[in-house]
Amino acid sequence: MILTVLAILIGTGIFFLINSMLDITYFGCGPIGFLWFGCFIVSYAILTSLGGIVLGLLKWIVIGVIILFVIGLIVNKNND
C-alpha cells in the first residue's frame, strides 16, 4: 500500500517533469493517461526492486520530521 502511494506520487512528479521539459502535443486524453500510467509503472517497478531500502529510509525520514516538528513546537511555546 505504501509503495503504491509512493509510486503514484513519484510517477506524477516524473509525468510533470517530462511535460515541462518536452513540448508534447497530445491528441486526446488517452495519450496523457498512458504517459502517466507508464511513469507510474516505471516508478512502481523501481520501488518494488528497492522496496526494503526505500521503506527503511522513508521510515527514518518520517521519524525525523516528527521529531523536528515536536522540537519546533516546544521552542515556539517557550518563546511566547
Secondary structure, DSSP 8 states (H G I E B T S, - for coil): -HHHHHHHHHHHHHHHHHHHHS----SSHHHHHHHHHHHHHHHHHHHHHTHHHHHHHHHHHHHHHHHHHHHHHHHHHHH-
